[in-house]
Amino acid sequence: MASQEKPTTPPPPQPPASESGVARPRGIGGSGGAHAGSGGGGYPHPPDAAIPDAATLRDQWRFAVRQYSRWYSHAWGTAILAGGAFFALGWLVKGSNPLPSRAEPHADAKGYRGCQGREVIGENAPLPPPPPLPGFLS
């Protein structure tokens, strides 16, 4: 089988130098700005002169979809990684599970239950009455 080599293409031509011999970027400076009517202004990628053919549009669309999919998956991966890192940091700081909904309810030596902060005397212990409202129904 013969080796297939791609033909080498010459590098793109360099833009002409300005009068002072130093090339200036387009769009910076007083002349040649976006309002000078120079056919594309100072934009780095001016619009196409004609509508591209269907194959070019299809290739551009496929590239855009691939690029968006890559960015989307990177964003989700970063979010998941950051969530795991913050969960681990919370576990290290607290010393136990930082999510209270996943914590097991347990009664400690003082008779408190879970995270509610009420003293449990019995299973059906009544709650104290609420304080009276000031000024309205007194």
Summary of the structure (lengths in Angstrom):
residues: 138
radius of gyration: 34.8
end to end distance: 102.2
largest distance: 102.4
contacts: 178
relative contact order: 0.04
helix: 32%
strand: 3%
